[in-house]
């Protein structure tokens, strides 16, 4: 299933969910592009979209270096946003940038949920967005650091 198909499937499955924050007509395609970029970088399998009635519960992909990742993808990725009330201090929040030109996402950086909560400012990034903890991108950690930790955590063959 390609990114557009997976995004369309998620849109159909999640239509009407209270947890949805629709900021653009193609929000699921943008989000899936980020998840796909992270899955490719870390050698992870993309989970099938499953209709649960609760969204993905913040679990976008299998664990990275033993911790759950939550991928946030934006066209203007200046901040790492996590919706107030949905932040988990033990989650790895990964920021990706999306290009409308290429229809691809680039993995940019990451940070622990505890740091996002402790140091991010609370507010809205745009009028339609929900109240979020917003950590400036400059306060995030390099993605190479997380990739190295993940590779060290893999079983030796």
C-alpha positions in Angstrom: 0.0 0.0 0.0 1.6 3.3 -1.0 1.4 6.6 1.0 -1.6 8.0 -0.8 -3.5 4.7 -0.5 -2.6 4.4 3.2 -3.6 8.0 3.8 -6.9 7.6 2.1 -7.6 4.4 4.1 -6.8 6.2 7.4 -9.1 9.1 6.4 -12.0 6.6 5.7 -11.4 4.7 8.9 -11.0 7.7 11.2 -13.8 9.8 9.7 -15.6 11.4 12.6 -13.2 10.4 15.4 -13.0 12.9 18.2 -9.2 12.5 18.2 -8.8 13.8 14.7 -7.2 17.3 14.2 -7.9 18.0 10.5 -5.7 20.9 9.6 -5.6 20.3 5.8 -7.7 18.2 3.4 -4.8 15.7 2.9 -3.7 15.6 6.6 -3.6 11.8 6.7 -1.4 11.6 3.5 1.0 14.1 5.1 1.1 12.1 8.4 1.6 8.8 6.7 4.5 10.3 4.6 6.3 11.1 7.8 5.6 7.7 9.3 6.9 6.0 6.1 10.0 8.1 6.2 10.7 7.1 9.8 9.9 3.4 9.1 12.3 3.4 6.1 15.1 5.1 8.1 14.8 2.7 11.0 14.0 -0.5 9.1 10.5 -0.8 10.6 7.3 -2.3 9.1 4.4 0.0 8.6 1.4 -1.3 10.5 -1.9 -1.8 8.7 -4.5 0.8 9.3 -6.9 -0.8 11.8 -10.4 0.7 12.6 -10.3 0.9 16.4 -12.6 3.9 17.1 -9.7 5.5 19.0 -7.1 6.3 16.3 -3.6 4.8 16.8 -3.4 5.7 20.4 -0.1 7.6 19.7 1.5 4.4 18.4 2.4 5.1 14.9 5.2 2.5 14.5 6.9 -0.4 16.4 9.3 0.6 19.1 12.5 2.4 18.3 15.4 1.6 20.7 12.8 0.1 23.1 10.5 3.1 23.2 7.3 4.0 21.4 7.6 6.6 18.7 5.0 9.2 17.7 5.7 10.9 14.4 4.6 14.5 13.8 4.8 15.7 10.2 4.3 19.3 9.1 4.7 21.4 6.0 6.4 24.1 8.1 8.2 22.1 10.8 9.4 24.9 13.0 8.1 23.3 16.2 7.5 19.8 17.5 3.8 19.9 18.6 2.1 17.4 20.9 -1.5 17.9 21.8 -2.2 18.8 25.4 -3.6 15.7 27.2 -2.0 13.3 24.7 1.6 13.7 25.7 3.4 10.7 27.1 6.7 11.6 28.8 8.3 8.2 27.8 7.4 8.5 24.1 9.9 9.5 21.4 8.4 12.3 19.4 9.9 12.5 15.9 9.5 15.6 13.7 9.3 15.3 9.9 9.0 18.0 7.2 6.6 17.4 4.3 7.2 18.6 0.7 4.1 19.2 -1.5 6.4 19.2 -4.5 7.8 15.7 -4.0 5.0 14.3 -1.8 7.7 13.0 0.5 8.6 13.6 4.1 12.1 14.1 5.5 13.0 12.9 9.1 14.4 16.0 10.9 14.9 15.5 14.6 13.4 14.0 17.8 12.9 14.6 21.5 11.7 12.8 24.6 8.1 13.5 25.7 9.4 14.6 29.1 11.5 17.4 27.4 8.6 18.5 25.2 6.3 18.7 28.3 8.9 20.5 30.5 10.3 23.0 28.0 7.7 23.4 25.2 5.3 26.4 25.3 1.6 25.7 25.4 -0.6 27.3 22.7 -1.8 27.0 19.1 0.5 27.0 16.1 -2.3 28.2 13.9 -6.0 29.2 14.6 -7.4 25.8 13.7 -4.8 23.7 15.6 -5.5 22.3 19.0 -3.7 23.5 22.2 -0.3 21.8 22.1 3.0 21.6 23.8 5.3 23.2 21.2 9.0 22.6 21.4 11.1 24.7 19.0 12.9 22.5 16.4 16.2 24.0 17.6 15.6 22.3 21.0 15.2 18.8 19.4 17.9 16.2 19.2 19.6 15.1 15.9 17.9 12.1 14.3 21.4 10.5 13.8 21.6 10.1 17.6 18.4 8.1 17.8 19.3 6.0 14.7 22.6 5.1 16.4 20.8 4.1 19.7 18.3 2.1 17.7 21.0 0.2 15.8 22.8 -0.6 19.0 19.5 -2.1 20.5 19.0 -4.5 17.6 20.0 -8.2 18.2 23.4 -9.1 16.8 23.2 -11.7 14.0 
